Amino acid sequence: MALLPLSANFENDLVALLVPVDDQDTVEVVGQKIAQLTVGHRVAARPAPIRVRHEGRVLPPEQRIGEAGVGPLDHVEAFFDAS
């Protein structure tokens, strides 16, 4: 378990965030941590799952963020999955 600070934003939010996560957190948990800081504040909540994108690739929700090729201060984007 190690601290993994990420640059992050939620789709359609103009505010970039510095989000501290654990490298053992799942991608789903990382998405929830980003949403907690954004959804309901600057982005309207939606009844859809939250996904995370890194370098244009949508990461599997069950994968650990530290195993997904995401490094310290890499930028990730959370978004609502409309499919």
C-alpha positions, -999 to 999 in steps of 0.1 A, spaced: 0 0 0 14 33 -11 1 68 -16 -5 76 -53 -13 113 -59 -33 118 -92 -42 148 -112 -79 143 -120 -111 158 -132 -146 147 -138 -158 150 -174 -173 185 -181 -158 200 -150 -133 227 -155 -116 222 -121 -85 200 -120 -80 181 -87 -51 166 -69 -66 134 -55 -46 112 -31 -54 75 -36 -39 42 -25 -21 22 -53 -42 -8 -41 -75 10 -46 -96 -3 -75 -103 19 -104 -139 19 -93 -129 34 -59 -107 60 -76 -137 71 -97 -158 74 -65 -131 95 -48 -131 119 -78 -169 120 -79 -171 127 -42 -152 160 -48 -172 170 -79 -206 153 -84 -234 173 -68 -211 204 -66 -201 213 -101 -214 183 -121 -250 170 -119 -254 135 -105 -267 109 -129 -279 73 -124 -250 58 -143 -218 39 -133 -187 60 -130 -157 50 -151 -121 62 -153 -101 71 -183 -63 73 -185 -45 83 -217 -77 78 -237 -82 42 -224 -111 33 -201 -97 13 -172 -115 -19 -160 -133 -10 -127 -120 -41 -109 -84 -34 -117 -61 -19 -90 -50 16 -100 -13 8 -93 -15 -21 -117 -32 -1 -145 -1 17 -156 -10 49 -138 19 67 -121 22 95 -96 7 127 -108 -6 111 -140 -39 126 -152 -71 106 -150 -107 116 -160 -138 102 -143 -170 101 -163 -206 87 -163 -209 56 -185 -239 62 -206 -239 27 -223 
